[in-house]
Amino acid sequence: MRKRWEAFDGPVVTYGLIGLCCLIFLISPASGFNTGYGTGDDLLAAQSAYFERWGVVPTELMSGTGPALLTPLTALFVHAGWVHLLGNMLFLYVFGAMAEERMGRLHFAVFYLVGGYAALFAYALTHPSSDQSLVGASGAISAVLGAFLSLFPKARVTSIFPFLLFLPLRFPAWIVLVFWFALQWLAARQQHGTGPGVAYTAHLAGFSLGFLYATARYWHATRVRTPATATEGERKP
């Protein structure tokens, strides 16, 4: 079984996660493609029920009931809309492949799930009175970003910034990811209310845990230097 698993080239887990998230989204009421959920108010009701069933509801998670304890895992594969899905999958595509190659497939898969669970649980801990559902893979992907920063700080990635007229520019990963983390921190400080909105707390928790884990796990090993040829982390998203 292991030989068959290793027979496939490329970042199998990363691509598999992207494919699974896209498939689940397409067949869910969130995509609007499945006519079985109806239209108008019926579709909105189906979407609301879908998010509440498979997403994280902090008040329920903090209650410690069996089904609620599984929602941080199911929520990782549920997305609220096209922008939500594509944004998350773009980050996973750009940063996941190199992290998977460094960690190994099985290790990366476990890291992704545990990091995502921990990030969403951290959000629930900081918003225990919220009764609104939280969905999306961003907590797990934030953990991947944190690990990437620890493992490949000098890798160059292509990024697009609105305030730079959306020009695709290449920067070292440490600049891009530290800037991203700072934006999440500032946004989290300004966020008000009990509703999840954008789960900045989950992003910060996932990123921090991913960075600390990768640093503790690989600090004694020789860092992988960024190769001269293009790698997954250097491809344009």
C-alpha positions in Angstrom: 0.0 0.0 0.0 2.8 2.4 0.9 4.6 1.7 -2.5 1.4 2.5 -4.3 1.0 5.7 -2.3 4.6 6.8 -3.1 4.3 5.8 -6.8 2.4 9.0 -7.6 4.6 12.0 -8.3 3.9 15.5 -7.1 2.0 16.9 -4.0 -0.7 14.3 -3.9 -2.2 15.4 -0.6 -2.3 19.1 -1.6 -4.0 18.4 -4.9 -6.3 15.9 -3.2 -7.4 18.5 -0.6 -8.0 21.1 -3.3 -10.0 18.6 -5.4 -12.1 17.4 -2.4 -12.9 21.0 -1.3 -14.0 21.9 -4.8 -16.1 18.8 -5.2 -17.9 19.3 -1.9 -18.5 22.9 -2.7 -20.0 22.1 -6.1 -22.5 19.6 -4.8 -23.4 21.8 -1.8 -26.2 24.4 -1.7 -23.5 27.1 -1.4 -22.5 26.8 -5.0 -26.1 27.2 -6.3 -25.5 24.6 -9.0 -27.5 21.8 -7.3 -31.1 22.6 -8.3 -32.4 20.1 -5.7 -32.0 22.7 -3.1 -34.5 25.0 -4.8 -34.1 28.7 -5.4 -34.7 32.0 -3.5 -35.7 31.5 0.1 -35.6 27.7 -0.2 -31.9 27.9 -1.3 -31.0 30.4 1.5 -32.7 28.1 4.1 -30.8 25.1 2.7 -27.5 27.0 2.8 -28.1 28.1 6.4 -28.9 24.6 7.5 -25.9 23.3 5.7 -23.5 25.7 7.4 -25.0 25.0 10.8 -24.8 21.2 10.4 -21.2 21.0 9.1 -19.7 24.3 10.4 -18.3 25.2 13.8 -20.8 26.9 16.1 -18.7 28.0 19.1 -21.5 27.7 21.7 -22.2 24.1 20.6 -18.5 23.2 20.4 -17.9 24.6 23.9 -20.7 22.4 25.2 -18.6 19.4 24.4 -21.3 17.2 22.8 -20.0 14.4 20.5 -21.2 15.7 17.1 -20.1 19.2 17.8 -16.6 18.1 18.6 -16.2 16.8 15.0 -17.3 20.0 13.4 -13.8 21.6 13.3 -12.9 18.8 10.9 -16.0 18.9 8.7 -15.8 22.7 8.6 -12.4 22.5 6.9 -14.1 21.2 3.7 -17.0 23.6 3.6 -16.9 27.1 2.0 -19.4 29.8 2.0 -19.0 31.1 -1.6 -16.9 31.1 -4.7 -14.5 33.9 -3.5 -14.1 32.1 -0.2 -13.3 28.8 -1.9 -10.9 30.1 -4.6 -9.0 32.4 -2.2 -8.3 29.5 0.1 -7.4 27.0 -2.6 -5.0 29.5 -4.2 -3.1 29.8 -1.0 -3.1 26.1 -0.5 -1.8 25.5 -4.1 1.0 28.1 -3.7 2.3 27.1 -0.3 1.1 23.5 0.3 3.2 21.6 -2.2 6.6 22.5 -0.9 5.5 22.0 2.7 4.1 18.6 1.8 7.4 17.7 0.0 9.4 18.7 3.1 7.1 17.0 5.6 6.1 13.9 3.7 2.6 13.1 2.5 1.2 11.4 5.6 2.8 13.8 8.0 1.5 16.8 6.0 -2.0 15.4 5.9 -2.1 14.9 9.6 -0.5 18.3 10.2 -3.2 19.9 8.0 -6.1 18.4 9.8 -4.7 18.9 13.3 -3.7 22.4 12.5 -7.1 23.2 11.1 -8.9 21.7 14.0 -6.8 23.6 16.5 -7.3 26.9 14.7 -11.0 26.6 14.7 -11.1 25.4 18.3 -9.0 28.4 19.2 -11.6 30.7 17.6 -14.4 29.0 19.6 -12.4 29.5 22.8 -12.1 33.2 22.1 -15.7 33.6 20.9 -17.6 31.2 23.2 -20.9 33.1 23.1 -21.1 33.1 19.3 -24.0 31.0 17.8 -23.1 31.7 14.2 -21.5 28.9 12.2 -17.9 29.2 11.0 -16.7 27.3 7.9 -13.6 27.2 5.6 -10.2 25.7 5.3 -8.4 29.0 6.2 -7.4 27.8 9.7 -5.6 24.8 8.3 -4.1 26.8 5.4 -2.9 29.3 7.9 -1.0 26.5 9.7 0.6 25.6 6.4 1.6 29.2 5.9 3.2 29.3 9.3 5.1 26.1 8.6 6.2 27.4 5.2 7.7 30.5 6.8 9.7 28.3 9.1 10.9 25.9 6.5 11.4 28.1 3.5 11.8 31.7 4.6 13.9 32.7 1.6 11.8 31.0 -1.1 10.4 33.6 -3.5 6.7 33.7 -4.2 4.7 35.7 -6.6 2.1 37.9 -4.9 -0.5 40.5 -5.9 -1.2 43.5 -3.7 -4.2 45.8 -4.3 -2.3 48.9 -3.2 0.4 48.1 -5.8 -2.1 48.2 -8.6 -2.5 44.4 -8.6 0.9 44.0 -10.2 2.3 40.4 -9.8 5.6 40.9 -7.9 8.0 38.3 -6.5 9.1 38.6 -2.8 10.9 36.4 -0.3 8.3 34.3 1.5 9.2 35.8 4.9 8.2 39.3 3.6 4.9 38.1 2.2 3.9 35.9 5.2 5.0 38.4 7.9 3.0 41.1 6.1 0.0 38.7 5.9 0.2 37.9 9.6 0.4 41.6 10.5 -2.8 42.3 8.4 -4.6 39.5 10.2 -3.5 40.8 13.6 -4.6 44.3 12.8 -8.0 43.1 11.5 -8.5 40.9 14.5 -8.0 43.9 16.8 -10.6 45.9 14.9 -13.2 43.1 14.7 -16.3 43.6 16.8 -19.4 41.6 17.6 -20.0 37.9 18.2 -20.4 36.8 14.6 -17.5 35.1 12.9 -17.3 37.2 9.8 -13.7 36.6 8.8 -12.1 34.3 11.4 -9.0 36.3 11.9 -8.4 34.7 15.3 -8.4 31.3 13.6 -5.9 32.6 11.1 -3.6 33.9 13.8 -3.8 30.7 15.8 -3.3 28.4 12.9 -0.3 30.4 11.6 1.3 30.6 15.0 0.9 26.9 15.7 2.1 25.9 12.3 5.2 28.1 12.6 6.0 26.8 16.2 5.5 23.2 15.2 7.7 23.3 12.1 10.4 25.2 14.0 10.4 22.7 16.9 10.2 19.7 14.6 12.8 20.7 12.1 15.1 23.1 13.8 17.9 20.5 14.2 17.7 19.5 10.6 19.5 21.1 7.7 17.2 23.7 6.1 16.3 23.0 2.5 17.8 25.7 0.4 15.6 27.3 -2.3 16.7 25.6 -5.6 17.6 27.6 -8.6 14.9 26.0 -10.8 11.3 26.8 -10.3 9.5 24.9 -7.5 5.9 24.7 -6.4 6.4 27.7 -4.0 7.8 29.8 -6.8 5.0 29.2 -9.4 2.7 32.1 -10.1 -0.7 31.5 -8.6 
